[in-house]
Amino acid sequence: MNDTAHSNEISQGKLEQTLRQAQAGSETALTDLYNTYFERIYRFIFFRVSHKETAEDLTEDVFVKLFKKLRDLEQVAAFEGWLFQIARNQVIDYYRRKKQLVPLEEVENTLEYETNIVDIVNLQTQQTLFIKILRELTPEQQQVIKLKFLEDIDNDVIAQMMDKTEGAIRVIQHRAIAKLKELIDAVAENSQSNLS
């Protein structure tokens, strides 16, 4: 998808109007925000906790926090970044509550569903290879690639989430794609030489 298209996305003007109505207490506007962003926030959390029910609970918690703090939002343009930051913080809090020592980089870079056997079995060879190749990137490059292409988040939102400029995100993305291409070409070349 391109930077402006999501299946449930609303236009910037409509988003601003919906946010203002939600800030004024409109239940319809709150429902619209929930319906528009639930799937993306759920996916974002699920990739990090690898458990369906936990992801659902954390996603609900994100929206509860969103609805409580929505009146504090001053810059409508920062809404998506703010919402995903709430989701990220919920994941961090979840691991803190579990008292499970998981490095933050692993939480940010989790892609495989280690506890879901069905998903592991369904991963095809190319997907498994891609995951291995993806691990060759820097953690920052991995995060940008995952947010952009797997979670379909726009560059401006990624920039807000990572506290970087949109230009810096484009540079990281470009370098990551170039490195991925180089690694994929090397694997393809290696497999060709193994067949001879």
N, CA and C of each residue as an Amber inpcrd file, in Angstrom:
protein
   588
   0.8340000  -1.1850000   0.0000000   0.0000000   0.0000000   0.0000000
   0.8720000   1.2390000   0.0000000   0.3250000   2.3380000  -0.4570000
   1.1100000   3.5560000  -0.4380000   0.9580000   4.2640000   0.8870000
   1.6350000   5.4160000   1.0140000   1.6620000   6.1240000   2.2850000
   0.3160000   6.6910000   2.7120000  -0.6760000   6.7260000   1.8410000
  -1.9310000   7.3520000   2.2220000  -3.1110000   6.4010000   2.2330000
  -2.8930000   5.1250000   1.9530000  -4.0370000   4.2200000   1.8430000
  -4.0020000   3.1120000   2.8810000  -5.0570000   3.0190000   3.6390000
  -5.2920000   1.9050000   4.5600000  -6.7480000   1.5330000   4.3990000
  -7.0800000   0.2710000   4.6730000  -8.4330000  -0.1900000   4.4180000
  -9.4780000   0.5860000   5.2250000  -9.1900000   0.9400000   6.4670000
 -10.1580000   1.6560000   7.2950000  -9.7790000   3.1170000   7.4870000
  -8.8120000   3.6100000   6.7520000  -8.3090000   4.9530000   6.9870000
  -9.3330000   5.9990000   6.5930000  -9.3370000   7.0730000   7.3640000
 -10.1930000   8.1930000   7.0350000  -9.3010000   9.3520000   6.6190000
  -9.8440000  10.2710000   5.8350000  -9.0470000  11.3950000   5.3520000
  -8.5880000  12.2490000   6.5290000  -7.5440000  13.0370000   6.2900000
  -7.0070000  13.8930000   7.3480000  -8.0830000  14.8500000   7.8670000
  -8.8630000  15.4210000   6.9460000  -9.9290000  16.3330000   7.3590000
 -10.9790000  15.6390000   8.2040000 -11.3810000  14.4440000   7.7790000
 -12.3710000  13.6670000   8.5290000 -11.8010000  13.2440000   9.8850000
 -10.5060000  12.8860000   9.9060000  -9.8680000  12.5010000  11.1620000
  -9.8890000  13.6790000  12.1430000  -9.5250000  14.8580000  11.6400000
  -9.5320000  16.0420000  12.5150000 -10.9210000  16.3010000  13.0780000
 -11.9180000  16.1990000  12.2120000 -13.3000000  16.4130000  12.6400000
 -13.7040000  15.3520000  13.6710000 -13.3760000  14.1010000  13.4030000
 -13.7230000  13.0020000  14.3200000 -13.0250000  13.1830000  15.6580000
 -11.7470000  13.5790000  15.6250000 -11.0010000  13.7890000  16.8710000
 -11.6130000  14.9210000  17.6940000 -11.9660000  16.0100000  17.0330000
 -12.5810000  17.1470000  17.7570000 -13.9080000  16.7280000  18.3880000
 -14.6910000  15.9510000  17.6320000 -15.9660000  15.4710000  18.1690000
 -15.7370000  14.5120000  19.3400000 -14.7450000  13.6470000  19.1940000
 -14.4280000  12.7030000  20.2730000 -13.9480000  13.4500000  21.5100000
 -13.1380000  14.4900000  21.3050000 -12.6610000  15.2860000  22.4370000
 -13.8270000  15.9870000  23.1430000 -14.8850000  16.2660000  22.3960000
 -16.0730000  16.8990000  22.9690000 -17.0040000  15.8780000  23.6180000
 -16.6580000  14.5730000  23.5080000 -17.4370000  13.5310000  24.1780000
 -18.3890000  12.7490000  23.2980000 -18.2980000  12.8950000  21.9850000
 -19.1900000  12.1790000  21.0810000 -18.8730000  10.6840000  21.0770000
 -19.8500000   9.8760000  21.4730000 -19.6610000   8.4190000  21.4710000
 -19.5160000   7.8800000  20.0520000 -20.2230000   8.4790000  19.1160000
 -20.1240000   8.0540000  17.7160000 -18.7060000   8.2780000  17.2020000
 -18.1220000   9.4120000  17.5300000 -16.7590000   9.7090000  17.0910000
 -15.7600000   8.7450000  17.7400000 -15.9560000   8.4400000  19.0140000
 -15.0820000   7.4850000  19.6970000 -15.1850000   6.1070000  19.0400000
 -16.4000000   5.7110000  18.6910000 -16.6060000   4.4300000  18.0050000
 -15.9170000   4.4290000  16.6440000 -16.0020000   5.5410000  15.9230000
 -15.3300000   5.6490000  14.6220000 -13.8150000   5.4850000  14.7700000
 -13.2330000   6.1250000  15.7840000 -11.7860000   5.9910000  16.0180000
 -11.4300000   4.5420000  16.3350000 -12.2280000   3.9240000  17.1780000
 -12.0040000   2.5330000  17.5510000 -12.0530000   1.6420000  16.3110000
 -13.0910000   1.7850000  15.5210000 -13.2520000   0.9450000  14.3240000
 -12.1610000   1.2000000  13.2930000 -11.6940000   2.4230000  13.1980000
 -10.6680000   2.7720000  12.2190000  -9.3020000   2.2170000  12.6070000
  -8.9730000   2.2470000  13.8860000  -7.6030000   1.9180000  14.3120000
  -7.4530000   0.5790000  15.0340000  -8.5480000  -0.0720000  15.3920000
  -8.4300000  -1.2970000  16.1860000  -7.5200000  -2.3390000  15.5270000
  -7.7670000  -2.6650000  14.2630000  -7.0220000  -3.7480000  13.5980000
  -5.5270000  -3.4440000  13.5330000  -5.1670000  -2.2130000  13.2100000
  -3.7470000  -1.8570000  13.1160000  -3.0640000  -1.9150000  14.4840000
  -3.7420000  -1.4330000  15.5160000  -3.1660000  -1.4680000  16.8640000
  -3.0700000  -2.9150000  17.3470000  -4.0930000  -3.7100000  17.0810000
  -4.0610000  -5.1190000  17.4620000  -2.8720000  -5.8240000  16.8040000
  -2.6980000  -5.6330000  15.5120000  -1.5940000  -6.2690000  14.7830000
  -0.2420000  -5.8190000  15.3510000  -0.1230000  -4.5310000  15.6060000
   1.0940000  -3.9710000  16.1790000   1.4350000  -4.6660000  17.4910000
   0.4490000  -4.8500000  18.3600000   0.6630000  -5.4870000  19.6650000
   0.8800000  -6.9930000  19.5090000   0.0860000  -7.6400000  18.6590000
   0.1950000  -9.0960000  18.5100000   1.6000000  -9.5080000  18.0670000
   2.2020000  -8.7500000  17.1530000   3.5510000  -9.0800000  16.6900000
   4.5620000  -9.0150000  17.8210000   4.2210000  -8.3400000  18.9100000
   5.1550000  -8.1770000  20.0140000   4.8790000  -9.1020000  21.1970000
   3.6290000  -9.5730000  21.3420000   3.3300000 -10.4480000  22.4780000
   3.0460000 -11.8800000  22.0570000   2.7530000 -12.1030000  20.7760000
   2.5690000 -13.4490000  20.2170000   1.4840000 -14.2690000  20.9040000
   0.4660000 -13.5950000  21.4050000  -0.6250000 -14.3100000  22.0750000
  -1.9170000 -13.5480000  21.8060000  -2.8780000 -14.2390000  21.1900000
  -4.1130000 -13.6090000  20.7150000  -4.8860000 -12.8970000  21.8330000
  -5.1720000 -13.5980000  22.9140000  -5.9840000 -13.0190000  23.9810000
  -5.2580000 -11.8610000  24.6640000  -3.9580000 -12.0090000  24.8640000
  -3.1790000 -10.9360000  25.4670000  -3.1890000  -9.7110000  24.5660000
  -3.0100000  -9.9220000  23.2750000  -3.0320000  -8.8100000  22.3220000
  -4.3900000  -8.1160000  22.3300000  -5.4590000  -8.8990000  22.4040000
  -6.8040000  -8.3070000  22.4590000  -6.9710000  -7.4630000  23.7180000
  -6.5410000  -8.0040000  24.8650000  -6.6570000  -7.2680000  26.1250000
  -5.8380000  -5.9800000  26.0930000  -4.6110000  -6.0690000  25.6190000
  -3.7520000  -4.8900000  25.5660000  -4.3080000  -3.8550000  24.5910000
  -4.8750000  -4.3140000  23.4840000  -5.4610000  -3.3830000  22.5170000
  -6.6360000  -2.6480000  23.1540000  -7.4560000  -3.3700000  23.8910000
  -8.5780000  -2.7160000  24.5940000  -8.0390000  -1.6900000  25.5850000
  -6.9640000  -2.0350000  26.3030000  -6.3610000  -1.1030000  27.2560000
  -5.8580000   0.1560000  26.5580000  -5.3080000  -0.0110000  25.3530000
  -4.8360000   1.1460000  24.5780000  -5.9980000   2.1010000  24.3180000
  -7.1320000   1.5490000  23.9100000  -8.2690000   2.4070000  23.5910000
  -8.8790000   3.0320000  24.8430000  -8.8530000   2.3330000  25.9580000
  -9.3200000   2.9260000  27.2170000  -8.4480000   4.1370000  27.5600000
  -7.1210000   3.9580000  27.4600000  -6.2060000   5.0710000  27.7370000
  -6.4090000   6.2020000  26.7410000  -6.5750000   5.8290000  25.4700000
  -6.8050000   6.8350000  24.4360000  -8.0280000   7.6760000  24.7920000
  -9.1290000   7.0200000  25.1250000 -10.3660000   7.7390000  25.3920000
 -10.2400000   8.6260000  26.6400000  -9.4770000   8.1620000  27.6420000
  -9.2870000   8.9560000  28.8610000  -8.4180000  10.1880000  28.6090000
  -7.4200000  10.0470000  27.7240000  -6.4360000  11.1180000  27.5320000
  -6.6490000  11.9220000  26.2490000  -7.6810000  11.6060000  25.5090000
  -7.8930000  12.2400000  24.2130000  -8.0200000  13.7610000  24.3200000
  -8.5920000  14.2380000  25.3940000  -8.7460000  15.6920000  25.5600000
  -7.3960000  16.3950000  25.6910000  -6.3530000  15.6560000  26.0940000
  -5.0160000  16.2380000  26.2410000  -4.3060000  16.4190000  24.9000000
  -4.7930000  15.7720000  23.8610000  -4.1560000  15.8460000  22.5480000
  -4.3700000  17.2340000  21.9610000  -3.2660000  17.9200000  21.6830000
  -3.3570000  19.2710000  21.1270000  -3.1200000  19.2770000  19.6230000
  -2.1890000  18.4550000  19.1520000  -1.8560000  18.4330000  17.7290000
  -2.5130000  17.2320000  17.0740000  -3.5380000  17.4910000  16.3000000
  -4.2690000  16.4190000  15.6270000  -3.3400000  15.6550000  14.6830000
  -2.4080000  16.3430000  14.0560000  -1.4860000  15.6990000  13.1110000
  -0.6340000  14.6410000  13.7920000  -0.4590000  14.7460000  15.1030000
   0.3740000  13.7960000  15.8460000  -0.4320000  12.6070000  16.3830000
  -1.7230000  12.5270000  16.0390000  -2.5990000  11.5210000  16.6380000
  -2.0960000  10.0900000  16.4520000  -1.7970000   9.6840000  15.2110000
  -1.4050000   8.2840000  14.9830000  -0.1300000   7.9320000  15.7280000
   0.8600000   8.7960000  15.6880000   2.0940000   8.5480000  16.4260000
   1.8310000   8.4210000  17.9170000   0.9740000   9.2840000  18.4170000
   0.5910000   9.2650000  19.8330000  -0.1160000   7.9600000  20.1740000
  -1.0400000   7.5320000  19.3180000  -1.7780000   6.2870000  19.5430000
  -0.8370000   5.0760000  19.5450000   0.0740000   5.0060000  18.5760000
   1.0090000   3.8800000  18.5310000   2.0040000   3.9350000  19.6900000
   2.3030000   5.1320000  20.1880000   3.1810000   5.2420000  21.3630000
   2.4630000   4.6780000  22.5900000   1.1720000   4.9300000  22.7030000
   0.3900000   4.3330000  23.8010000   0.4500000   2.8080000  23.6930000
   0.2890000   2.2840000  22.4710000   0.3400000   0.8290000  22.2590000
   1.7080000   0.2730000  22.6390000   2.7580000   0.9520000  22.2120000
   4.1250000   0.5170000  22.5340000   4.3220000   0.4900000  24.0510000
   3.8520000   1.5310000  24.7250000   3.9850000   1.5960000  26.1850000
   3.1880000   0.4820000  26.8710000   2.0390000   0.1250000  26.3210000
   1.2530000  -0.9750000  26.8860000   2.0300000  -2.2930000  26.8030000
   2.7150000  -2.5180000  25.6910000   3.5140000  -3.7390000  25.5300000
   4.6540000  -3.7490000  26.5460000   5.3210000  -2.6210000  26.6920000
   6.4200000  -2.5300000  27.6640000   5.8980000  -2.7830000  29.0770000
   4.7680000  -2.1630000  29.4120000   4.1680000  -2.3730000  30.7370000
   3.7670000  -3.8340000  30.9440000   3.2670000  -4.4640000  29.8950000
   2.8840000  -5.8820000  29.9710000   4.0860000  -6.7390000  30.3700000
   5.2180000  -6.5240000  29.7170000   6.4020000  -7.3140000  30.0540000
   6.9390000  -6.9650000  31.4310000   6.8030000  -5.7140000  31.8470000
   7.2230000  -5.3400000  33.2020000   6.3610000  -6.0430000  34.2420000
   5.0530000  -6.0660000  34.0080000   4.1370000  -6.7310000  34.9580000
   4.4230000  -8.2210000  35.0510000   4.7720000  -8.8190000  33.9280000
   5.0770000 -10.2500000  33.9290000   6.3910000 -10.5290000  34.6410000
   7.1550000  -9.4690000  34.8470000   8.4910000  -9.5770000  35.4250000
   9.3550000 -10.5350000  34.6230000   9.0450000 -10.5970000  33.3560000
   9.8220000 -11.4260000  32.4380000  10.8820000 -10.5150000  31.8270000
  12.1080000 -10.8770000  31.9860000  13.1870000 -10.0510000  31.4670000
  13.3640000 -10.3130000  29.9840000  12.8480000  -9.3950000  29.2010000
  12.9550000  -9.4780000  27.7570000  13.5810000  -8.1710000  27.3060000
  14.7130000  -8.2340000  26.6020000  15.3170000  -6.9860000  26.1330000
  14.3330000  -6.2160000  25.2540000  14.3220000  -4.8970000  25.4110000
  13.4060000  -4.0570000  24.6570000  13.5570000  -4.2690000  23.1580000
  14.7790000  -4.4840000  22.6840000  15.0050000  -4.7220000  21.2600000
  14.2370000  -5.9430000  20.7830000  14.1880000  -6.9850000  21.6230000
  13.4500000  -8.1950000  21.2350000  11.9580000  -7.9220000  21.1550000
  11.4360000  -7.1130000  22.0860000  10.0250000  -6.7700000  22.0420000
   9.7350000  -5.9990000  20.7560000  10.5870000  -5.0400000  20.4280000
  10.3960000  -4.2260000  19.2360000  10.5720000  -5.0420000  17.9650000
  11.4230000  -6.0550000  18.0030000  11.7710000  -6.7620000  16.7760000
  11.1620000  -8.1500000  16.6500000  10.2090000  -8.4720000  17.5180000
   9.5790000  -9.7850000  17.4340000   8.7650000  -9.8810000  16.1590000
   9.0240000 -10.9100000  15.3830000   8.2740000 -11.1140000  14.1500000
   7.6570000 -12.5000000  14.1410000   8.3970000 -13.4880000  14.6000000
   7.8730000 -14.8500000  14.5930000   6.9400000 -15.0510000  15.7710000
   5.9750000 -15.9010000  15.6190000   5.0140000 -16.2020000  16.6780000
   5.4770000 -17.4860000  17.3580000   6.3450000 -17.3430000  18.3370000
   6.9770000 -18.5130000  18.9220000   5.9850000 -19.4200000  19.6520000
   4.8950000 -18.8770000  20.1550000   3.9600000 -19.6930000  20.9250000
   2.7970000 -20.2030000  20.0830000   2.7250000 -19.8340000  18.8420000
   1.6080000 -20.2380000  18.0080000   2.1080000 -21.2410000  16.9660000
   1.9730000 -22.5160000  17.2840000   2.4910000 -23.5940000  16.4360000
   1.8680000 -23.5630000  15.0450000   0.5820000 -23.2640000  14.9660000
  -0.0830000 -23.2230000  13.6600000   0.5850000 -22.2030000  12.7500000
   0.8870000 -21.0210000  13.2810000   1.5390000 -20.0000000  12.4650000
   2.9540000 -20.4210000  12.0630000   3.6730000 -21.0630000  12.9790000
   5.0300000 -21.5040000  12.6570000   5.0000000 -22.5270000  11.5340000
   4.0680000 -23.4900000  11.6370000   3.9530000 -24.5240000  10.6140000
   3.5780000 -23.9090000   9.2650000   2.7400000 -22.8830000   9.2900000
   2.2770000 -22.2630000   8.0560000   3.3190000 -21.3660000   7.3850000
   4.3770000 -21.0280000   8.0990000   5.4100000 -20.2040000   7.4610000
   6.0490000 -21.0060000   6.3290000   6.0660000 -20.4100000   5.1840000
   6.6690000 -21.0990000   4.0560000   8.1680000 -20.8490000   4.0520000
   8.8770000 -21.6220000   3.2540000  10.3250000 -21.5310000   3.1870000
  10.7970000 -20.1230000   2.8790000  10.1550000 -19.4590000   1.9480000
  10.5740000 -18.0970000   1.5970000  10.3820000 -17.1360000   2.7620000
   9.2960000 -17.2880000   3.5150000   9.0670000 -16.4210000   4.6600000
  10.1160000 -16.6680000   5.7390000  10.4390000 -17.9260000   5.9730000
  11.4540000 -18.2670000   6.9630000  12.7960000 -17.6830000   6.5590000
  13.1230000 -17.8020000   5.2860000  14.3750000 -17.2350000   4.7700000
  14.3770000 -15.7220000   4.9370000  13.2570000 -15.0880000   4.6240000
  13.1720000 -13.6340000   4.7680000  13.3920000 -13.2110000   6.2150000
  12.8130000 -13.9500000   7.1540000  12.9800000 -13.6290000   8.5700000
  14.4560000 -13.7260000   8.9620000  15.1390000 -14.7660000   8.4720000
  16.5680000 -14.9120000   8.7700000  17.3620000 -13.7560000   8.1720000
  17.0320000 -13.3950000   6.9490000  17.7330000 -12.2910000   6.2930000
  17.4380000 -10.9710000   7.0120000  16.2040000 -10.7790000   7.4290000
  15.8100000  -9.5590000   8.1240000  16.6370000  -9.3460000   9.3870000
  17.0020000 -10.4400000  10.0320000  17.8000000 -10.3470000  11.2650000
  19.2140000  -9.8250000  11.0090000  19.6180000  -9.8090000   9.7490000
  20.9410000  -9.2920000   9.4030000  20.9720000  -7.7600000   9.4010000
  19.8000000  -7.1360000   9.3930000  19.7200000  -5.6810000   9.4340000
  19.9550000  -5.1900000  10.8570000  20.2320000  -3.9010000  10.9860000
  20.3460000  -3.3230000  12.3260000  18.9630000  -3.3340000  12.9730000
  18.8900000  -3.3140000  14.2940000  17.5770000  -3.2740000  14.9520000
  16.7080000  -2.1030000  14.4670000  17.3240000  -0.9630000  14.2350000
  16.5880000   0.2060000  13.7610000  16.0230000  -0.0320000  12.3550000
  16.8280000  -0.6360000  11.4830000  16.3620000  -0.9430000  10.1290000
  15.2350000  -1.9780000  10.1720000  15.3800000  -2.9850000  11.0240000
  14.3260000  -3.9960000  11.1710000  13.0180000  -3.3550000  11.5930000
  13.1060000  -2.4600000  12.5690000  11.9030000  -1.8230000  13.0820000
  11.2140000  -1.0060000  11.9860000  11.9730000  -0.2440000  11.2230000
  11.3850000   0.5690000  10.1560000  10.7390000  -0.3160000   9.0920000
  11.4200000  -1.3780000   8.6810000  10.8690000  -2.2830000   7.6600000
   9.5800000  -2.9300000   8.1680000   9.5810000  -3.3870000   9.3930000
   8.3860000  -4.0340000   9.9440000   7.2250000  -3.0600000  10.0690000
   7.4930000  -1.8750000  10.5880000   6.4210000  -0.9030000  10.7470000
   5.8670000  -0.4680000   9.3960000   6.7600000  -0.2460000   8.4420000
   6.3300000   0.2540000   7.1310000   5.6290000  -0.8180000   6.3060000
   6.2380000  -1.9740000   6.1700000   5.7420000  -2.9630000   5.2140000
   4.9020000  -4.0800000   5.8190000   5.0970000  -4.4000000   7.0780000
   4.2970000  -5.4550000   7.6940000   3.0980000  -4.8850000   8.4420000
   3.2760000  -3.7160000   9.0300000   2.1830000  -3.1160000   9.7880000
   1.5410000  -1.9520000   9.0420000   2.1020000  -1.6130000   7.8750000
   1.5100000  -0.6210000   6.9750000   1.3210000   0.7320000   7.6520000
   2.3440000   1.1750000   8.3620000   2.2930000   2.4630000   9.0460000
   3.0370000   3.4870000   8.1840000   2.4700000   4.6640000   8.0780000
   3.0490000   5.7230000   7.2530000   4.3630000   6.2280000   7.8500000
   5.2310000   6.7550000   6.9710000   6.5410000   7.2440000   7.4080000
   6.4420000   8.3450000   8.4590000   5.4690000   9.2480000   8.3270000
   5.3640000  10.3290000   9.3070000   5.0240000   9.7890000  10.7000000
   4.2280000   8.7370000  10.7550000   3.8760000   8.1260000  12.0360000
   5.0770000   7.3600000  12.5950000   5.7800000   6.6540000  11.7240000
   6.9950000   5.9440000  12.1590000   7.9930000   6.9470000  12.7320000
   8.1260000   8.0860000  12.0700000   9.0440000   9.1290000  12.5440000
   8.6610000   9.5860000  13.9450000   7.3850000   9.7910000  14.1750000
   6.9280000  10.1970000  15.5100000   7.2090000   9.1060000  16.5360000
   6.9460000   7.8590000  16.1550000   7.1430000   6.7430000  17.0820000
   8.6070000   6.5800000  17.4560000   9.4970000   6.8020000  16.4770000
  10.9210000   6.5700000  16.7020000  11.6670000   7.8550000  17.0750000
  10.9290000   8.9570000  17.1890000  11.5080000  10.2510000  17.5440000
  12.6110000  10.6500000  16.5570000  12.2830000  10.5480000  15.2700000
  13.1970000  10.9060000  14.1930000  12.4310000  11.7320000  13.1700000
  13.1590000  12.3390000  12.2540000  12.4850000  13.0700000  11.1930000
  11.9950000  12.0840000  10.1410000  11.0340000  12.5250000   9.3490000
  10.5210000  11.6790000   8.2800000  11.6230000  11.3840000   7.2620000
  12.4940000  12.3660000   7.0170000  13.6240000  12.1590000   6.1040000
  14.5650000  11.0790000   6.6160000  14.8130000  11.0780000   7.9250000
  15.6890000  10.0550000   8.5160000  15.0640000   8.6710000   8.3510000
  13.7540000   8.5860000   8.4920000  13.0630000   7.3020000   8.3190000
  13.2110000   6.8270000   6.8790000  13.0670000   7.7410000   5.9090000
  13.2230000   7.3590000   4.5030000  14.6470000   6.8650000   4.2270000
  15.6510000   7.4970000   4.8220000  17.0440000   7.0680000   4.6440000
  17.2450000   5.6780000   5.2420000  16.7570000   5.4550000   6.4570000
  16.8720000   4.1390000   7.1050000  16.1770000   3.0930000   6.2470000
  14.9810000   3.4190000   5.7600000  14.2150000   2.4970000   4.9290000
  14.9740000   2.1800000   3.6420000  15.5210000   3.1940000   2.9910000
  16.2640000   2.9860000   1.7480000  17.4890000   2.0890000   1.9730000
  18.2300000   2.3780000   3.0180000  19.4190000   1.5630000   3.3200000
  19.0410000   0.1290000   3.6700000  17.9400000  -0.0300000   4.3930000
  17.4870000  -1.3770000   4.7710000  17.0690000  -2.1650000   3.5300000
  16.3550000  -1.5280000   2.6220000  15.9230000  -2.2080000   1.3950000
  17.1330000  -2.5810000   0.5420000  18.0980000  -1.6750000   0.4460000
  19.3110000  -1.9710000  -0.3260000  20.0570000  -3.1550000   0.2910000
  20.1540000  -3.1840000   1.6100000  20.8380000  -4.2880000   2.3060000
  20.0660000  -5.5970000   2.1150000  18.7350000  -5.5390000   2.2080000
  17.9170000  -6.7430000   1.9910000  18.1280000  -7.2930000   0.5800000
  18.1390000  -6.3980000  -0.4040000  18.3460000  -6.8260000  -1.7850000
  19.7100000  -7.5030000  -1.9330000  20.7120000  -6.9000000  -1.3260000
  22.0690000  -7.4670000  -1.3750000  22.0990000  -8.8580000  -0.7300000
  21.4490000  -9.0110000   0.4110000  21.4290000 -10.2910000   1.1170000
  20.6290000 -11.3450000   0.3500000  19.5070000 -10.9390000  -0.2210000
  18.6850000 -11.8730000  -1.0040000  19.4340000 -12.3250000  -2.2460000
  20.1170000 -11.3850000  -2.9110000  20.9130000 -11.7440000  -4.0810000
  22.0190000 -12.7360000  -3.7130000  22.6590000 -12.5270000  -2.5560000
  23.7240000 -13.4210000  -2.1090000  23.1720000 -14.8190000  -1.8310000
  21.9990000 -14.9050000  -1.2210000  21.3740000 -16.2030000  -0.9420000
  21.0160000 -16.9000000  -2.2510000  20.4540000 -16.1390000  -3.1850000
  20.0730000 -16.7140000  -4.4790000  21.2990000 -17.2110000  -5.2270000
  22.3620000 -16.4340000  -5.1970000  23.6080000 -16.8270000  -5.8580000
  24.1880000 -18.0800000  -5.2070000  24.1310000 -18.1290000  -3.8820000
  24.6400000 -19.2770000  -3.1360000  23.8350000 -20.5340000  -3.4490000
  22.5020000 -20.3890000  -3.5290000  21.6870000 -21.5550000  -3.8290000
  21.9040000 -22.0470000  -5.2670000  22.1680000 -21.1220000  -6.1800000
  22.4620000 -21.5040000  -7.5610000  23.7720000 -22.2980000  -7.6500000
  24.7840000 -21.8390000  -6.8970000  26.0730000 -22.5410000  -6.9250000
  25.9700000 -23.9080000  -6.2500000  25.0730000 -24.0430000  -5.2560000
  24.8680000 -25.3350000  -4.5980000  24.1830000 -26.3460000  -5.5150000
  23.3710000 -25.8310000  -6.4610000  22.6750000 -26.7190000  -7.3960000
  23.6110000 -27.2480000  -8.4840000  24.7110000 -26.5470000  -8.7490000
  25.6210000 -26.9650000  -9.8290000  26.5260000 -28.0750000  -9.4070000
